[in-house]
Every structure is written in structure tokens, then in C-alpha cells.
Amino acid sequence: MGSKDSKDSGNRHAVRRLDARARRQVAQGTAEIVPDPDRPGAYTLLVEGTAQSHVDLADPSRLEFEYMRWLGFLIDLAAEPGRPVNVLHLGGGAWTLPRYVAHTRPGSRQRVVEIDEPLIEFVREHLPLPRNAGVRVRAGDAREVLTGLTDDSVDLIIVDVFSGARIPAHLTSAEFAAQAARVLRPGGLYTANLADGPGLHFARAQVATAATVFGETAIVAQPPVLRGRRFGNLVLVAGNGPLPLRVLARRTASDVFAARVLAGSDLEKFVAGAQPVADAGAERSPEPPTSLFNG
């Protein structure tokens, strides 16, 4: 669902070329890998017609979708520049952000959890990871895998899980957030890609839910989305230590997809009495409007 950046940073490496669409039936439906007509070595992964990932094999630091750019900023700010980190990716897609971490933070240890095993094999066949990338990809349910991890074992958690175009209910609750907080190391960051539209009831409840287990929370989105004028992505960031909000706000404000960072009193106004979500009442994120994909 992300928009794309049109800036060109140039090819840096010789890359494998896939000149035509690749298509396969996976657990979630029909998956396609489509070459980017504007950039040799770049591809978009679609599942049931919904864009899940954009990958630039020539330049893994290039992030096209707006929410991935914001998550890229948070990866940059998770530790000193270039320092290896331990990252847990819940949701795989075409492994865009794992490639970004491997490129910008060599030596990092990364785990990717994707429930759709045929999708993993499809991506592995057509868009393989570089050798020695330090990325382990496994099939499994995001929450089940998270629950099985040891305490204080991860520097950064990135949640980007969609079934079709909706976030599964069991990944939206306070119990899920508590598991993430348990697994994070002191000073670690929890991030999640959300999607919501007018009213922002889902996103507001997700902020309230994260606040039940994390000491600090913030949200990143473009102004029209924050004002409820259109359906779009929002990135939730949380942690039990200080968040890098000043630098994050500066980077997002000057980005090609200019966005705002809400925290403190601004975030309190955004939440405006929304209630945390528990497992018993958890629901999937809202269905995107058809016009989002047909327009």
C-alpha cells in the first residue's frame, strides 16, 4: 500500500535480472514479482494484487514505500551508525528491510518470520538474499515465534504483518505487545506498520495498547492520514527508554514523503480516550477502500 519514491540513486552492484513477471500460488493467494520498469534490478512483490514489498537488488538502501522509509530511519537510529544489531522481523514480504539492515549494518543478526512458507520459497527463488547476509528466514506464526524467544534478546522488533491487506487480530493486543516488550533489550525499539482510515479508531487503539507496556510511544504518518482524510500507513514506535524523536522528526519532515511525528501531548490528543485492546476483544485492522488499489 505504500507510495513510491521517484528519486534515482544509481546502481551500485551487478544484480540478477528478472525480465518478466513471475507468478505462483502461495498460501495467501496469487503472488507476483513484477520488474520495476524504471529501475533495472528492482521489483515489486504483490499478493492478491496488493503491493507487499519493493526491493532494489542494486541498492538495498533504497526504500520506495513511505512507511518503509520511516522504518529505515528508525533502523538508522536504533544504534550508532554501522553498529551491528539483533533484529526480529515479524512479517517477511520480499525481505526489503532485512536487506537494508544487512547493507547499512553489516554483521547484524536478523530473524525473519513469515507464515506463508510457499511465499518464502517464491522470494528465495527469484530474489535471493546475498551470501553471508546474516538473515535467517523461517516459516511460522509471528506471535508463536515471539512467545518462544528469550527475554532481553533483541535490539529492534519490526512488525509488518498483513493477511491480505489487514493486520491479524492476534497481533494487535496488549498481550502481544507485552511479549514484544519482554523480548526487547533495554533501550530497544518496537516498531509496527499500521494501516487505518477516517476516524483512525484502529491506530488510536494501537497507541493506547502499546502504552500499557512501553514507557514511551510515538507515531509517524503523513498529515492527511493523521487528519483522517485518507486511508494510509502509520508507523508506531515504542520503547522503555528515550526515543530518538528529535532526529526522527527532522528526517521525516524533510523526506520526499513528508510526515509528522506525534509524541507527548500531541500524541495524547491523538489517542483522545481510545481504550487498549486485549486478546478477548481484538479485531483485524480495517479493510482498505477498493479505490486504494484501483485508483
N, C-alpha and C positions, 0 to 999 in steps of 0.2 A: 504493500500500500504506500510505500514511500515515493516521494518525488525524486527526480534525478538531477544531479549537478552537471552542468554542461561545460565546466572548465576542463582543459586538457593539460595534464602534467607530463605526458610523453611516455613512451615505452622504455623500460629500463632493462628488461631481460628478454631473451628469446623464449617464446612460450608456445605451447601446443595450440594448434588451430582446430577449431570445430566449425566447419563451414556451413553446416546445415543444422536445422533443428534436430535434437534428439528427444525421443518421447518414450515413456514407459508407464505402465500401470503400477502404482505403488499402493500402499495401504490406504492412503487418503484420497485416491482417485488417479487422475492422469497428471503426471509430472512432465514438464518440458524444460529443456535447456535451450535457450534461444540466443544466438550470437548477437552482440550489440552492433548495429550497422555502422555506428560512428567510431568504434574503437576495436581494432584487431586484438584478439586475446581477451575480450571482455564478454560476459554472458549474464543473462538473467534466468533465474530459476522460477518457474511458475508451477503451482499446484492447483489444479482445477481452475485455471485461468487467473489466479491471484498471484501477483509477484511476491515471492518469498525472500529472494536474495538477489543482489547484483555482485558479481565477482570480476575483478580485473586481475587476471593472472600476470600481466606485465607489470603492474604496480599495485601490490596488495595494500598499500597505504591509502589508495584512492577509494573513498567511500561515497557512493552515489545517493542512497536513500537518506532523507533528512534525519530520521531517528538514529540511523547507524552512524552518521556524522557526530551526533551528540554523544552517543555511546563511545565513539572513538575519542572524543575529548576527555571523557571520564577515564578511559583506559590510559590516556596520556597523563592524567593527573593522579592515578592510583598509587604512584611511587615516583621516585626520582627518574628523570629521563633515561631510558635504556636499561633500567634495572629489571632483571627477570622477576616475574610474579607468578603466583599459582592461581589459575583462573578456572572457574567452573562455568561452562556454558550450558544452560538448560534450554534446549531447542537448537537444532542444528542448521536447517536450511542448507545452503551451499558452503557453510563454514567461512563466511566473509570475515567475521570478527576474529575467529581463531587465526586466520591468515594475517590479519592486521597485527595482532599481538606478536605472532612469530616474527613478523617483519620489523616491527618497531621495538620489540623487547626480546631479542634473541636469548635463548636459554630458558625461556619461561616454560613452566609445566602447565599443560592445559588438558581438561577433560571436556568432551562434548557428549551430551546425552540427547538422543533423538529417538522418539518412539517408533518411527516408521523405518523398519530395517530395510525394506526394498528401496526406499529413498536414499539411505546411506550408500547402498551398493551402486545406485544410479549415479550419485555425485562422485563417488570414489572412482568409477569407471571413466567418467567424462571430464571431471575437474579434480584430478588427484591433488593431494597436498604435497608440498615439496618434501624431499627426504630430510630427515632429521629436523622436522618442524616442531617436534616436542608435543604433538597433539594426539591424544587418544580419543577415538570416536567409538561409542558403544550404543547399542540399542537398549532402550529401557524407558520406563515412565519417569518423568522428571522428579516427581515428588518421592517416589520409591527410592530412587538413587540418592537423592538429597538426604533422606532419612537415614540411609545406611552409612553416610560419611562420618568421620570422626570430628570431634569438637576442634575449633580453632585451627582448621586445616587449609583454609582458602583465603586468598587476599581479595579476590573480586568475584562476585557472582553476577552473571548476566542472564536474565530470564527473558527469552524471546520465543515463547511457545504459543503457537496458534494451531487449532484444529480447524482446517478451512481458513476462515477469516475471523475466528473467535477464540478467545483465551479460555481454556478449560476451567471449569468452576473450581476444581480441587487445587488449583494453583493461585487462587485469589483470596484465601482465608488467612486469618491470624495464626492458625496452627501451621500453615505452610511458611508464613513469614518467620515464625518462631524457630522453625528448623533451619532456615537460612541464617538467622542471627546466631544460632548455636554453632554453625559450621564456620562462620567468618572469624578470621583472626582479629585481634584488637587493631582498630584503625582501618579495617577492611571496608569495602564498599559493596552495597547491594544495589543492583540496578535492574529495572524491568521496563520493557516496552509495552505500553498500554495503547488501547485504541478506544475512542469514545466520540460522541457527537453532542448535539444540542442538549443542554441540561447537565452534562458531564457527571451524571449520577454515579457511573461506574468509577471514573477516575477519582472523584472526590472520596468515595468509599475506600478506594485502594490506598489513598494517602492516609486516611484515618486508620486503616488496618495496619499499615506499616508503622505508624506512630505508636501502636500498642507495644511494639517490641524493640524499636530502634529509638535512640535518643535524639537523632537529627534526621529530618526529612526535607526533601525539596522536589520540585517537579519542573520539567523543561518542556516547552511547547511553543508553537508559533501563536502570535496574538489572536488570529481568527479562531483557532481551536480553543484557546483559553477563554475567549468570549462566547463560545458555544455557537459560533456562526457556521462552522462546518465540521464534518467528521474528519478526524485525523489522529496522528500519533502523538503520544505524550510519553516522556521518559521519567520514570520515578527513580530517585536516588536516595539512599538512606544509609545510615551507619551509626555506630555508637561512639564515634569520635567526630572531631570537626570535619565538615565537608568543604571541599575546595570551591566554595561558591563564588568568590570574587573573580577568580580566573575563569571559571566555567561561564559566568555571566558575560564576561568580556568576550570570550571566544564565540559563544552562541549569538551574541548581539551583532558581531561583525561577520558572521558566517553567511554564505550565499543563501542559506535558508535561515534567515534571521529569526531568533527565538528568544523568549524570556525565561528567566529562572525565577520561580516563586519560592520563597522561604520566609521564615519568621512570621511577622504579622500579615504579610501578603498571602502567605500560604494558609494562615488561619482563616482569612476571609474567603479564600477559595474553598476550603473544606466546609465552612458555614454549617456546622451541626451534623454533617454526614456521620453515620454510625459505622464502626468497624464491622467487618464481615467474619463470621465464624463458619466452620465447616457445615453446620446444620442448615445454614441459610445461604450458602454460597451459590452464585449463579455465573454462567458464562458472560463474557463481555458482550456488548450489544452487537447485533448484526449490522454490518456496514450497509449504507444505502446502495442500491443497484447502480445508481448513477456514478458511484465512485469508480467502478470498473468499466462502465460503458461510455463515460464521457470523454 
